[in-house]
Amino acid sequence: MTTLLDRTTHAVVSDPSAPAVEVDSAPTFASLGLPAPLVAALLKAGIASPFPIQAETIPDALAGNDLLGRGSTGSGKTLAFGLPLIARIAGMPAQPKHPRAVILVPTRELAMQVNDALEPLGRSLGLHFKTVVGGTSMEKQVYALRRGVDVLVATPGRIADLIRQGECLLDDVEMVVLDEADQMCDMGFLPEVTALLELCSPAAQTLLFSATLDGDVDTIVREHMHEPVRHELDAETSPVDTMEHHVLVVNREDKAVVATEIARRDGRTIMFVRSQLGAERVAGNIADRGVNARALHGGMSQNARTRTMAEFKEGRIDVLVATDVAARGIHVDDISLVVHVDPPEDPKAYLHRAGRTARAGAEGRVVTLVLRNQRKGMQRLHEKAGVSAEEHEVEPGSVKLAELTGSRTARESRQA
């Protein structure tokens, strides 16, 4: 007896007249409806089967539905929106200045990562991609648009500049993706995003992905999406849940020394600070003591930021000292320790730093350096974030510090 899926109720029903057949419950990219050249490109890239969220969302996106997804970095959402986008717009080249799809992201780093993930797959169907972000050559972006670009991966500010100059027109856009929509709103981009959506055809398909769906994001959903299909895209286990969380209470005069000692540990470490000057100061202090550390912040040129991120991903930099703004969109595996040199100001910032920014493994840890007068504030912050954290008083060179962070004690450092 063959089992069928009722499209209205999503209940499994039986068809007694149909012969019994073997049913393979594991979906494939081909069975989801993606074209053969795209499936072949995925296999060539070593991507053999879809993540659960991709299996859920791709059929709805291919059917032309607006789609609303809540999910975090690492859940597989880039391919969840990228694959149906590539499949749906293939076959008709873009006209000069008229892209056929736009992927909006909050930061330059995320734009580069999305483009790197999707452009090789898009080439299998003859599509041309272009990143349109600040800090890079607008002249080259204008040149590409005049030749014809199928997919723009853009930050709101730069694409708005190109539109004002008449170099980019959105009336032929068939698909719009808003990735990390909550971050774009947090960074003040809601007016730009709203204006861009209003320039697109009302018939354009919109896919929105966000970690939260309230506030300004809800405004976008209500005013600019048509009966979106909703999907929860969180991974089965959140990176935040799989990591240990610790608060290290230090004396004010010991804070910089402890941060430097932690940096001497084996393994990749990311440290967060609040300001550009703080990032340069902490990275400089660590580098002066023989640790390969580099700062990452919004005051750097795009080339410098891209080079720094590439070296960190490749393991040529051991410690990355980043500001929150510059770190949005960082997607690096195998970070075993996340250090908050400057405690985050709110639960959302904490969760972003710990989970959405760095996909640490199950053995990863998050440690926050606080002074004694900050410990109650950190307790309240962890409670609001839904995170359980242990508190420890530590000193430079202590065994407890070494146990918690993998750093070398003062004696071991001298012996090394």
C-alpha positions in Angstrom: 0.0 0.0 0.0 1.4 3.4 -1.0 1.5 6.3 1.5 0.7 9.8 0.3 1.0 13.2 1.9 -2.2 15.3 2.1 -1.1 18.7 0.9 -3.7 20.5 3.0 -3.4 18.7 6.3 0.1 17.3 5.9 -1.2 14.0 7.2 -0.1 10.7 5.9 -3.0 8.9 4.1 -3.2 5.5 2.2 -4.0 4.8 -1.4 -5.4 1.2 -1.3 -5.5 1.0 -5.2 -1.8 1.7 -5.6 0.8 -1.2 -5.7 3.2 -1.4 -2.8 6.5 0.3 -3.5 9.7 0.8 -1.7 9.9 4.4 -0.3 13.3 6.0 0.4 12.7 8.4 3.3 16.0 10.2 2.8 15.6 13.2 0.5 18.2 14.1 -2.1 18.9 17.4 -3.8 17.5 15.8 -7.0 14.3 14.7 -5.3 13.8 18.2 -4.0 13.5 19.4 -7.6 16.8 21.0 -8.2 18.1 20.8 -11.8 20.7 18.1 -12.7 23.6 20.5 -13.4 23.2 22.1 -9.9 23.0 18.7 -8.2 26.2 17.7 -10.1 27.9 20.9 -8.9 26.9 20.1 -5.3 28.4 16.6 -5.6 31.6 18.1 -7.0 31.8 20.4 -4.0 31.4 17.4 -1.7 27.8 18.2 -0.7 25.9 14.9 -1.2 22.7 15.3 0.8 20.6 18.2 2.1 20.5 19.3 5.7 17.0 18.9 7.2 16.3 22.6 6.9 17.2 22.5 3.3 14.9 19.6 2.7 12.1 21.5 4.3 12.5 24.9 2.7 13.8 24.2 -0.9 10.4 22.8 -2.2 8.5 25.8 -0.9 11.0 28.2 -2.3 11.1 26.4 -5.7 7.3 26.7 -5.7 7.5 30.5 -5.6 6.3 31.0 -2.1 7.5 33.8 0.1 9.4 32.1 2.9 10.1 33.1 6.5 12.8 31.3 8.4 14.1 31.6 11.9 17.5 30.1 12.2 21.1 30.6 13.3 24.5 30.6 11.6 25.6 27.0 11.0 22.0 25.7 10.4 22.6 25.4 6.6 20.4 28.4 5.6 22.8 29.8 2.9 22.1 26.8 0.7 18.5 26.7 1.9 17.9 30.1 0.1 20.7 30.0 -2.4 19.9 26.8 -4.2 16.3 27.6 -5.1 17.4 31.1 -6.0 19.9 29.7 -8.5 17.4 27.3 -9.9 14.6 29.7 -10.3 16.4 32.5 -12.1 18.5 30.4 -14.4 17.9 30.4 -18.1 17.5 34.1 -18.9 20.5 36.4 -18.7 20.2 39.7 -16.8 20.0 42.9 -18.8 22.5 45.7 -18.0 21.9 47.4 -14.7 19.0 45.0 -14.0 19.9 42.2 -11.6 17.4 39.3 -11.3 18.0 38.4 -7.7 19.3 40.3 -4.7 20.7 38.9 -1.4 20.8 41.5 1.3 23.1 40.9 4.3 24.2 43.2 7.1 28.0 43.1 6.7 30.8 42.9 4.1 32.2 39.8 5.7 28.9 37.9 5.4 28.4 39.1 1.9 31.8 37.6 0.9 31.0 34.3 2.6 27.6 34.0 1.0 29.1 34.8 -2.4 31.9 32.3 -1.9 29.4 29.6 -1.1 27.0 30.2 -3.9 28.9 31.6 -6.9 30.6 28.3 -7.8 27.2 26.6 -7.8 25.6 29.4 -9.8 28.3 29.0 -12.5 26.9 25.5 -13.2 23.8 27.2 -14.6 25.6 30.1 -16.2 24.8 32.7 -13.6 26.9 35.8 -12.8 27.3 36.9 -9.2 28.7 40.2 -7.8 29.3 41.4 -4.3 28.2 45.0 -3.8 29.6 46.3 -0.4 31.2 49.3 1.0 35.0 49.5 1.3 35.5 48.0 -2.2 35.7 49.5 -5.6 32.4 51.0 -6.7 33.9 51.5 -10.2 34.2 47.7 -10.6 30.7 47.2 -9.3 29.3 49.7 -11.8 31.3 48.0 -14.6 29.9 44.6 -13.6 26.3 45.9 -13.4 26.6 47.5 -16.9 27.7 44.1 -18.3 24.8 42.3 -16.6 24.7 40.6 -13.2 22.2 37.9 -12.3 22.7 37.9 -8.5 23.8 40.7 -6.3 25.0 39.9 -2.8 24.9 43.3 -1.2 24.9 45.4 1.9 22.0 47.9 2.1 24.1 51.0 2.1 26.1 50.3 -1.0 23.3 49.0 -3.2 21.3 52.1 -2.2 24.2 54.3 -3.4 24.3 52.5 -6.8 20.5 52.9 -7.1 20.7 56.6 -6.4 23.4 56.9 -9.1 21.1 55.1 -11.6 23.6 52.2 -12.0 21.3 49.6 -10.5 17.6 49.1 -11.1 15.4 46.6 -9.3 12.3 46.4 -11.5 13.5 43.1 -13.0 14.3 41.4 -9.6 12.5 38.1 -9.3 13.8 37.1 -5.9 14.9 39.0 -2.8 16.7 37.3 0.2 17.0 39.1 3.5 19.7 37.2 5.4 20.3 38.0 9.1 17.4 40.4 8.9 17.4 41.1 12.7 21.1 42.2 12.5 20.3 44.6 9.6 17.5 46.1 11.7 19.8 46.3 14.8 22.4 48.2 12.7 19.8 50.8 11.6 19.2 49.5 8.0 15.4 49.2 8.2 14.8 52.4 6.2 17.2 51.2 3.4 15.7 47.7 3.4 12.2 49.0 3.2 13.0 51.4 0.4 14.7 48.6 -1.6 11.8 46.2 -1.2 9.4 49.0 -2.4 11.6 49.4 -5.6 11.1 45.7 -6.5 8.1 44.3 -8.3 5.2 43.3 -6.0 5.4 39.9 -7.7 9.0 39.4 -6.6 9.5 36.4 -4.2 10.9 37.3 -0.8 12.8 34.9 1.5 13.6 36.3 4.9 15.9 34.6 7.4 16.4 35.9 11.0 17.3 34.7 14.4 14.3 36.6 15.8 11.1 37.6 14.2 9.8 40.4 16.4 10.1 44.2 16.3 11.4 45.7 13.0 11.6 42.3 11.4 7.9 41.7 12.1 7.3 45.1 10.4 9.1 43.9 7.2 7.1 40.6 7.3 3.7 42.3 7.7 4.3 45.1 5.1 6.4 43.4 2.4 5.7 39.6 2.4 2.7 37.8 1.0 1.5 34.9 3.1 5.0 33.5 3.8 5.5 29.9 4.6 7.1 29.7 8.0 10.0 27.4 9.0 12.0 27.0 12.2 15.6 26.5 11.0 17.5 26.2 14.2 20.0 23.3 14.3 19.0 20.4 16.6 21.6 21.5 19.1 22.5 25.2 19.4 26.2 26.0 19.4 25.5 28.0 22.6 24.0 24.9 24.3 27.0 22.7 23.4 29.6 25.1 24.9 30.6 25.5 28.5 30.2 29.0 29.9 32.5 30.4 32.7 32.9 33.8 34.4 36.5 34.6 35.4 36.6 37.2 38.1 40.0 39.1 38.0 41.6 42.1 39.6 41.6 45.2 37.5 45.5 45.2 37.3 45.5 41.5 36.2 42.9 41.7 33.4 45.3 42.4 30.5 47.8 39.9 31.8 45.2 37.2 32.1 43.9 37.9 28.6 47.5 37.6 27.2 48.1 34.4 29.1 44.9 32.9 27.7 46.1 33.8 24.2 49.1 31.6 24.7 46.9 28.5 24.7 46.9 25.9 21.9 44.0 26.1 19.5 42.1 28.9 17.8 40.7 31.6 20.0 38.5 34.6 19.3 38.4 37.5 21.7 35.7 40.2 21.8 36.1 43.8 22.8 33.8 46.8 22.4 35.9 49.4 20.5 38.3 49.6 17.6 40.9 51.1 19.9 40.4 48.2 22.3 40.8 45.6 19.5 44.1 47.2 18.4 45.3 47.6 22.0 44.5 44.0 23.1 45.9 42.4 19.9 49.0 44.6 20.1 49.6 43.5 23.7 49.3 39.9 22.8 51.4 40.1 19.7 54.2 41.9 21.7 54.4 38.8 23.9 55.0 36.5 21.0 51.5 35.3 20.2 50.2 35.5 16.6 47.2 37.8 17.2 45.4 40.2 14.9 42.7 42.8 15.3 39.4 42.9 13.3 37.3 46.0 13.3 35.3 48.3 11.1 38.0 50.9 10.8 40.1 48.6 8.7 40.0 48.5 4.9 38.0 45.7 3.3 41.2 44.2 1.9 42.7 44.1 5.3 39.6 42.6 6.9 39.3 40.0 4.2 43.0 39.1 4.5 42.8 38.9 8.3 39.7 36.6 8.2 41.3 34.3 5.6 44.5 34.0 7.7 42.4 33.2 10.8 40.4 30.5 8.9 43.5 29.0 7.5 45.2 28.8 10.9 47.9 31.3 10.2 46.5 33.5 13.0 46.0 31.9 16.4 44.0 34.7 18.1 41.5 37.1 16.5 40.5 40.2 18.6 37.3 41.5 17.2 34.6 44.2 17.8 31.0 43.1 17.7 30.2 45.0 14.5 33.2 43.6 12.6 32.5 40.1 13.8 28.9 39.9 12.6 28.8 37.2 9.9 32.1 35.5 10.9 31.7 31.8 10.1 34.7 29.9 11.3 34.7 26.2 12.4 36.9 24.7 15.1 37.1 27.7 17.5 37.6 26.0 20.8 37.5 29.2 23.0 35.5 32.4 22.9 36.8 35.1 25.3 34.8 38.2 26.2 37.6 40.6 27.3 34.9 43.3 27.5 31.7 41.8 28.9 28.8 42.1 26.4 26.2 44.7 27.2 23.0 42.6 26.7 21.9 38.9 26.4 21.5 39.3 22.6 25.0 40.4 22.2 26.2 37.6 24.4 24.4 34.9 22.4 25.6 36.5 19.1 29.2 36.4 20.2 29.0 32.9 21.7 26.9 31.1 19.1 26.1 32.9 15.9 29.5 34.3 15.4 31.7 31.3 16.0 30.5 27.7 15.5 32.5 26.1 18.2 32.5 22.4 18.7 30.9 20.5 21.5 34.0 20.9 23.6 34.2 24.7 23.0 34.1 27.1 25.9 33.0 30.7 26.5 34.8 32.7 29.2 34.1 36.2 30.2 36.6 38.3 32.1 34.9 40.5 34.7 36.0 42.7 37.6 34.5 42.1 41.0 31.9 44.8 40.7 30.6 43.3 37.4 29.9 39.8 38.7 26.2 40.5 39.6 25.6 42.1 36.2 27.0 39.0 34.5 24.8 36.7 36.6 21.7 38.7 35.5 22.9 38.7 31.9 23.4 34.9 31.8 19.9 34.4 33.4 18.3 36.6 30.7 20.2 34.7 28.0 19.2 31.3 29.4 22.8 30.2 29.9 24.2 28.5 32.9 27.7 29.8 33.8 30.1 28.9 36.5 32.0 31.6 38.3 35.7 31.4 39.3 38.2 33.8 40.8 41.5 33.5 39.0 45.0 35.1 39.0 47.7 35.2 36.3 49.6 31.9 36.3 47.0 30.0 38.3 46.3 26.4 37.8 42.6 27.1 37.7 43.1 29.6 34.8 45.1 26.9 32.9 42.4 24.3 33.5 39.6 26.5 32.3 41.2 28.0 29.2 44.0 25.6 28.2 46.5 28.4 28.8 49.9 27.6 30.1 50.7 28.6 33.7 53.5 31.0 34.4 55.9 28.2 35.2 55.1 26.3 32.0 55.4 29.5 30.0 58.9 30.1 31.4 59.9 26.5 30.7 58.6 26.8 27.1 
